[in-house]
Amino acid sequence: MKRYFSFVLVVLGLATTQAQDENLPEFTGDNFSLEGALTLFQKANSLEEFEQLLNQENNGVNNLDLNGDGTIDYIQVDDYQEGDTHAIVLSTFLSENEKQDIAVIGIEKTGNESAQLQIEGDEDLYAANTIVEPTDVAESVKENKGPNPPYYSNQPLVVNVWLWPSVRFIYRPGYVVWRSPWRWGTYPKFWRPWRPVSYTVFYTRCAPHRVYFHRVPTRRVVVAHRIYKPMRRHSTVVVHNKRGTKVVRRTPRGTTVIRTPRGGGRRR
């Protein structure tokens, strides 16, 4: 009988572990919706407002807890400009001295009243070349050879984002480059951190954002990427893997503490 109960406990333990793993994303960055970030960027009237929207729970874009403290990380927005190109960096502090970039929105002006935009997830958190952009399609009727009837063809289009309020804001005369004034331990009054939810729940909440913003294989905003590259911040304590990012901390006594997104930890 004892052996039977031991066997049942082992099976239940394995089932629980499997269920927990299924509630974790394949890549840690998937707990931050790039599509959702672009939805909010399209809605915002300024970069300050964009940062506020990113850090509101009801917008359902951020589910990151990179430092494993059991609450959502505050997302900062910083703009780096060179001529008519902007690299808008989304990042978070993991501690007083450690900062990790999450994604960068690259915007390049392509004409007097045209601009293109992409957001790219940081390589520490996302799969390689995780790039998202607004998408539209051009429908046309194609003639078939022989007796077959005509058919509809959908051709993807690069979306002109010039009329987005946030884009017009950063290209207006007299624009002062926005840098988030907030730091580790110093946050705006509106900030109310919340507890992360399971990835399954978060992924479902983000579904509406994926209708108008799609992942693409090609980087179009190459100048913005060049501007951003020397500015990139990544934490020396983040160890990336497919089933979660481990945050490694060194205590004053020389002890290493490893925290996972579940909030658990172990010392060595």
N, C-alpha and C positions, 0 to 999 in steps of 0.2 A: 504493500500500500504506500509506504514511504517513497519507494522508487517511482510509483505512478504519479504521486503529487509533485515530486521533483521534476519529472518529465513535463507535466502540465505547466509548471512555473517557467521552465526553460522555453517552452513553446510560446507562452504568453509574453515573455521577455523579448523573444525574437520578433513577435508580431508588433509589439510596441515600438521597438527600434525601427522596424521597417516603416511603420506609420509615421514616425518622426522624420525619417529620411525623405519620405514622400512629401512632407510639408516643408522641405528645404528646396530652394531653387538649385538648378544645376550650376549656376554661377552666382556669386554673392551679389553682383550688381543688378541681377534681375529683381531684387527687392527695391530698386528705384526705377520707375517707369520712364524711359526716355521719351516714349510717345506722349505720356502724360505731361512731362516737362514742356514739350513743344506746345501742347494744348494750352497750358498756362501762359507760356511766352506769347502766344498768339493773342491771348485775352488781355494781357497786362498793358498798361499805358506807359510804364517806365520800368527800369531794371529794379528800382527799389520796390515797386509793387510786385514785380515778378518774384523777388526773394520772399516777400510776405506770403504770396500765394503758395509757394513751394513748401512753406513751413506751417501750413494749416491742415489739420487732420482730415477735415471733410473733403479735401480735394483728392485724397487717395492716390498720391503720386509717390510718396516717400514711405518706405517700410524698412529703412536701414538702421541697424544698430551695430556699427562696426567695432565699437569699443566694448561691446558686451555688457553694458551697465543696465540693460533691461528697459531702456527708454530710447525713443527715436533720436537720431542725430540731427542737429541743426544744420541746414544747408546754406552756405554762403554763396553770393554771386559777385564776381569780379570781372570787369571788362578790361581787355588789353587791346588797344587800338593802334593800327599802323595805316595811315592814309584812309582809304575807303574800306578797309577790312577790319572786322572785329572778331576777337576770340573771347567769348563769354564763358568763364570757367565756373563750374559748380563744384564746391568742395566742402569738407567738414573737418573740424578739429577732433582728433582722437584723445588728445591730452593738451596740456599747456604748450608743449613744444612739437607735437606731432600733428601733421595735417595731411589729408588724403584727398586728391582730386577724384571726383565721381564721373564727370562728363564735361565736355566742352561744346558749346554752340558756336560754330563758325559761320560768319555772315560776310559775303562779298558782294559789293555793288557791281552790277554787270551792265548798267546803262544809266541814263539820267533818271529814270523812274522804274528801275528794275533791280532786284537783288535775289540771290539764292542763299539757301540756308540748309545746314545739316547739324545734327547733334551726334557726337561720337562718345561711346562709353570708354572709361579709362581701362587700360590694358591689365591693371591689377585686379579689376573687379568683373570685367566682362570677357566674353569670348573675343578672340582677335577680330579686329575690323567690324565691331558692332556699330553700325551707322544707321541712323534713322532720318528720314526727311518727309516733308509733306508731299502727298502724291495726288495727282489727278490723271485722268485718262481722256484721250481723244477717240471718239467712236466714229468709225467709218464703215461703209458697206463695200464689201469686196465681191467681185464677180467670180463665180466658179467656172471652170472649164466643163464643157459637156452639159448634160441634162441637170446637174445639181443646182439647186437654188443659190442665190447670193447669201453671204453670211456676214455677221458683224465682226469687226476687228477692233480690239482695244489697244491703243498705243500709249504707254506711260508718258507723262509730261513733267518737265521740271517746273515747279510752281514758283511764280513770281511773288515774293513776300513783301514787296515794297509797301503795300497798303496796310500791313500789320501795324497797329499803333506803337508797339515796342520798337519796331524797325525804324519807323519814322522818327521816333524819339531819339535814337542814337545817331541819326543822320541830320538832325536839325542843326541850324547855325547856333553856335555858342554852347553846344553840348559839352558838359564836363564829365569826363570818364568816371563811371560809377565803380567804387570799391566798397565792399561791405564794411561798415564800421564795427561789426561785432566780432568778438574773439571768444576763446575758451573761457567759460565761466561768466561771460558778460553777454547777455542776450536782450533783445527788445522786450518791452512789457507785454506785447501780445503773445509771446511765445509760451505755449503750454505743451511741453513734451508729453507724448502718449506712449503706450506700450505697443510694440510691434505685434502684428497678427500673423497667422500661419501663411505660408506662401500661396497655398491653394485659395484662401480667402482673398489675399491681395491681388493675385492674378485675375480673379473674377471681377474684382472692382475696377481693374484697369482696362477691361475689355472695350469700353466705348472709345478709348483713346486710340486703339489700334485700327479703327475704321478709316481714319483720315491720314494717319502717319504710318509709313511702312519701312521695314528694314531693307537696305539696299547694299549691294556688294562693292560699290564704287565710291571713292572719296572725290567729291567735286570741289570742295572748298580747300584747295591745296595751299593757298597763301595763308589762310587763317591757321591751318595746321602748322605751318612753318613759324608763324608768330608765336603760337602757343608752346611749341616744343621746348624751348629753353626756360619757359615759365613753369613747367609742370612740377607739381608738388606730389610726392608720394611718401607714405610713411615707411620708416625703416622697421616698424614693428608689425607690419601687416604681412602675413604669409598666405598666399592665395592657393586655393584648390577648388575643385569642382563642387564639392559639397560644403562650402562655407569658408569664410575667411577667418583665420585664427589671428588674434591680436596678442602679440608677445610683449610682455612688459618686464623690465628689469627694476627690481625694488632697490632701495638704498642699501640693503644688506647683501645685495648681489644675487638674490633669489629671482628666478625667472618665473613669471606667472603667465600661463597660456589661457586665454579666454576665447570661447566660441560664441557665435551669435545667440546660442540658447541661454547665455549668461553663466554657464558652468565654468569651472576653472580648476586647474591643478597646478601644483608647484613642483619644481625640480631643482 
